Every structure is written in C-alpha cells, then in structure tokens.
Amino acid sequence: MAPLTALRRATPGTVLTATAVFGLLLGWATYGLHGTTPVLDRATNSTSTWILWTAVAGALIRDRWLAVWSGALMMLATCCGYYTASTLGGTFGSGGLGTAAVWSVAGLAGGPLLGWAGWTVRRARGDLRAVAGAVIAMVVLGEGLWLGLALRYWETAVVFLAAGVLLAALLTVYLARTGARRYWLCAVFAPVGGLVFYLAEKSILNGLIGSV
C-alpha cells in the first residue's frame, strides 16, 4: 500500500516522471515477451494491454487533468520503450518509423481518454462514472472483435471477449457498490463502445498502418 499512498501524495512532476518510467518499462517488457508463449505473444502484442494501464494510472491520480496528461505521456513512453527495445533487438525495419508514428498518434488519442476514464470511475460523480467504466471495458471488447472478425484468430478473440465481458461486469458491480447513479449504463454501453472501437481500429488505425 505504501507505493500507492506515495503516488497519491506526489507532486505533478513526480507523477509524470513515474508515469513515463512505467511506460518505458511496459513497452520494453511487451517487446521482450514476444514469442515466449502463444498467450503472452498475443497479450503483449495488444492495444488493450498497453492502454488499460493508463486507466489504472488515472484511477490512482487525484487530479483529473493530471490523470489525462499522464495517460498521453504513458502511451508515448510505452511506444518509445517498445521501439527502443526493437531497435536494440535488430527488428526495427525500414517501415518502423512510420509504424511507430501511427502507434504514437493512437496512444495520444487513447491514452488521455483512458486516463480520464480511470479517474472518473473512481473519483467523479454522476452518470459519467458508468460511461467511463464502459470506455475501459470497450477497449478489450473491441480488440476481441478485431481479432475475430478482421484477423480470424477466433480462439484468441474468444478469450479477449470473455475478458471484456468480465471486466464490464466487475466495473458495473464496483460502480453499484460505490453508489454510482445509473451504474447499469456501464454494462449497456460497453458492448456498444466495443463495436465503435472495432470499427475505428478497422477503418482508421488499420488504414494508417497499411499506408506506412
């Protein structure tokens, strides 16, 4: 509990520094775990594996805007950590800069959103808490749809979809237990958000990656 207490009481500079360091380590670790086992390979080559950590960080940070900025910083640092490890590992090819740029832009879009969502679920009031919970769960559900419908990795897709459903259920229960108004909106909006996330990944992100 001591590290969490320290994070809650830390200055903005300390919070941002800790966030950046964690992002670098997360990116480095996900590269290092590629190819170890099929499950870890998929989990570490995953949008949701990276971006969900920004929701965790957002939930631990007291200030809303600091949580948002930390989400953006963490995703940039994660990209830096991953592609630095890739360069040192000799797998950073000619198209690496373009791909890194695309993932950095995606991180700048998703990181602040999930940082806000984590902060809102834990600290805000009103109906936005349930919406924020749905935003967190939709990332996993959307990736599950992407894996199944776009890539045809149905065995892995089922795991992601099950994890997304479980996450949505746990967040809904948490919101209900903490007295959130209309907590059930989390369970309602999560699959809708998952579909939107899938369509965005298919139409925008995949198109950008295919163009570099």
C-alpha positions in Angstrom: 0.0 0.0 0.0 2.9 2.4 0.6 3.8 3.0 -3.1 0.1 3.7 -3.9 -0.1 6.2 -1.0 3.1 7.8 -2.1 1.7 8.2 -5.7 -1.5 9.8 -4.4 0.5 12.4 -2.4 3.2 13.0 -5.0 3.7 16.3 -6.8 2.7 16.6 -10.5 6.3 16.3 -11.6 6.8 13.1 -9.6 3.6 11.7 -11.0 4.5 12.4 -14.6 8.0 11.1 -14.1 6.7 7.9 -12.6 4.2 7.5 -15.4 6.9 8.0 -18.1 9.2 5.5 -16.4 6.4 2.9 -16.1 5.5 3.4 -19.8 9.1 2.8 -20.9 9.3 -0.4 -18.8 5.9 -1.5 -20.1 7.0 -1.0 -23.7 10.3 -2.8 -23.2 8.6 -5.7 -21.4 6.0 -6.2 -24.0 8.7 -6.4 -26.7 10.7 -8.8 -24.6 7.8 -11.2 -24.1 7.0 -11.6 -27.8 7.2 -15.2 -28.8 7.6 -16.7 -25.3 4.2 -18.4 -25.3 1.1 -18.0 -27.7 -0.9 -16.4 -24.9 1.8 -13.9 -23.9 2.6 -13.2 -27.5 -0.9 -12.1 -28.2 -1.4 -10.3 -24.9 1.8 -8.3 -25.3 1.1 -7.5 -29.0 -2.1 -5.9 -28.0 -3.6 -2.4 -28.0 -5.6 -3.1 -24.8 -2.6 -4.4 -22.9 -0.9 -1.0 -23.3 -3.9 1.3 -23.0 -5.6 -0.3 -20.0 -2.6 0.7 -17.8 -3.5 4.3 -18.4 -6.9 3.7 -16.8 -5.1 2.2 -13.8 -2.8 5.2 -13.6 -5.8 7.6 -13.9 -7.6 5.9 -11.0 -4.5 6.4 -8.8 -4.0 10.1 -9.6 -6.0 12.6 -7.6 -6.2 15.4 -10.2 -8.3 14.9 -13.2 -6.2 16.8 -15.7 -3.0 15.3 -14.4 -4.6 11.9 -15.0 -5.4 12.9 -18.6 -1.9 14.2 -19.3 -0.4 11.1 -17.6 -2.4 8.9 -20.0 -0.9 10.6 -23.0 2.6 10.6 -21.6 2.4 6.9 -20.6 1.4 5.9 -24.2 4.2 7.9 -25.7 6.7 6.5 -23.3 5.4 2.9 -24.0 6.0 3.4 -27.7 9.5 4.7 -27.0 10.3 1.8 -24.8 8.9 -0.8 -27.3 10.7 0.6 -30.3 13.9 1.3 -28.5 13.9 -2.4 -27.5 13.1 -3.3 -31.1 16.0 -1.3 -32.4 18.4 -2.9 -29.9 17.0 -6.3 -30.8 17.6 -5.7 -34.5 14.0 -5.9 -35.6 13.3 -2.2 -36.3 12.9 -2.4 -40.1 12.6 0.3 -42.8 8.9 0.9 -42.0 9.5 1.1 -38.3 9.4 4.9 -38.1 6.0 5.1 -39.8 4.5 2.4 -37.7 5.9 4.0 -34.5 4.4 7.3 -35.5 1.0 5.7 -36.1 1.0 3.9 -32.7 2.2 7.2 -31.0 -0.8 9.1 -32.5 -3.1 6.3 -31.5 -1.7 6.5 -28.0 -2.2 10.2 -27.9 -5.8 9.6 -28.7 -6.5 6.7 -26.4 -4.2 7.4 -23.5 -5.9 10.6 -22.3 -9.3 9.0 -22.8 -8.4 6.0 -20.6 -6.6 8.2 -18.1 -9.8 10.2 -17.8 -11.9 7.1 -17.6 -9.9 5.6 -14.7 -10.1 8.9 -12.8 -13.8 9.3 -13.4 -14.7 5.7 -12.4 -13.0 6.2 -9.0 -13.4 9.9 -8.2 -16.2 11.6 -10.2 -19.9 11.8 -9.5 -23.0 11.4 -11.6 -23.7 9.3 -14.7 -20.3 9.9 -16.3 -18.9 7.2 -13.9 -20.8 4.5 -15.7 -19.9 5.8 -19.1 -16.2 5.9 -18.1 -16.5 2.3 -17.0 -17.9 1.3 -20.4 -15.0 3.1 -22.0 -12.5 1.0 -20.1 -14.2 -2.3 -21.0 -14.8 -1.4 -24.6 -11.1 -1.5 -25.3 -10.9 -5.2 -24.6 -14.2 -6.0 -26.3 -13.2 -4.0 -29.4 -9.9 -5.8 -29.7 -11.7 -9.1 -29.3 -13.9 -8.2 -32.2 -10.9 -7.1 -34.2 -9.1 -10.4 -33.5 -12.1 -12.4 -34.6 -13.8 -10.5 -37.4 -10.7 -8.9 -39.0 -7.9 -11.4 -38.3 -9.9 -14.6 -37.8 -8.0 -15.5 -34.7 -11.2 -16.8 -33.1 -9.6 -18.8 -30.2 -7.8 -15.7 -29.0 -10.8 -13.5 -29.8 -13.0 -15.5 -27.5 -10.5 -15.0 -24.7 -10.5 -11.3 -25.2 -14.3 -11.1 -25.5 -14.7 -13.1 -22.3 -12.2 -10.9 -20.5 -14.0 -7.8 -21.8 -17.4 -9.1 -20.6 -15.9 -9.9 -17.2 -14.2 -6.5 -16.9 -17.5 -4.8 -17.7 -19.3 -6.9 -15.1 -16.7 -6.2 -12.4 -16.8 -2.4 -13.2 -20.6 -2.5 -13.1 -20.6 -4.2 -9.7 -18.0 -1.8 -8.4 -20.0 1.2 -9.5 -23.1 -0.2 -7.9 -21.4 -0.9 -4.6 -20.0 2.7 -4.5 -23.4 4.2 -5.1 -22.9 5.4 -8.7 -26.1 6.6 -10.4 -27.3 4.5 -13.3 -24.4 2.1 -12.8 -26.1 -0.3 -15.2 -25.2 2.0 -18.1 -21.7 0.6 -17.9 -22.9 -2.9 -18.9 -25.2 -1.4 -21.6 -22.6 0.9 -23.2 -19.6 -1.4 -23.0 -20.6 -3.6 -26.0 -21.7 -0.6 -28.0 -18.4 1.1 -27.3 -16.6 -2.2 -28.2 -18.2 -2.1 -31.6 -17.3 1.5 -32.1 -13.7 0.7 -31.1 -13.5 -2.2 -33.5 -14.8 0.0 -36.4 -12.3 2.7 -35.6 -9.5 0.2 -35.4 -10.6 -1.3 -38.7 -11.2 1.9 -40.7 -8.7 4.3 -39.2 -5.8 2.6 -37.5 -5.5 -0.3 -39.9 -5.6 2.1 -42.8 -2.9 4.3 -41.3 -0.7 1.2 -40.6 -1.3 -0.1 -44.2 -0.2 3.2 -45.6 3.3 3.3 -44.0 
